[in-house]
């Protein structure tokens, strides 16, 4: 079942108000042999989720944090793109995981995250 266009447009407009973070995206260009900027100041929303602690028999329980970036669905992000997000004065850097495109947003998990 398809979502009516007017409903999708209203939902996307509402979600855009939540995108109060900004992202810079850099992609390696094999022809040029260097990193090239793809997006600068891209509106986004960064979500931080703590996953349940994992522990083994001989190790202490370790809590894992996952960072997910939500963008407008027309954004062209590729797995491996270098992403720098400015979130409430913090800088979060990571590599884009596989993008998941939906009708209302593009969700990308950040890998190898460094927070400064």
C-alpha positions, 0 to 999 in steps of 0.5 A, a space after each residue: 500500500 502506497 502512502 499518499 503523497 500529501 501525507 508523505 510531504 507533511 511527514 517529511 516537513 515535520 521530520 526536517 525540523 528535527 534535523 538540527 545537526 550538520 554533517 560534512 561528507 567526504 568521499 574518496 575519488 579514485 580518478 583524482 586519487 584524493 578525498 573530495 567533499 560531497 556535502 557541507 553543512 548537510 542538515 541531519 539528526 544524530 541518534 545515540 543508542 546504548 546497546 545492552 552490555 555484552 560479556 563473556 565468561 572471562 571478560 567484564 560486561 562492556 556497553 556498546 554505543 551505536 550512532 545513527 545518522 538520519 538524513 533527507 531520503 534524496 541524500 546520496 550517501 555511500 558506505 565508506 564515506 567519511 562523515 563529520 557531524 556537529 552535534 550540540 557543540 560536539 564533533 563526531 567522526 565516522 565512516 558511513 555504514 550501509 545506507 537504509 533508504 525509506 520514504 521519509 528518511 535515509 538512515 546510516 549507522 556510523 562505524 569507527 566513531 571518534 567523539 571530540 
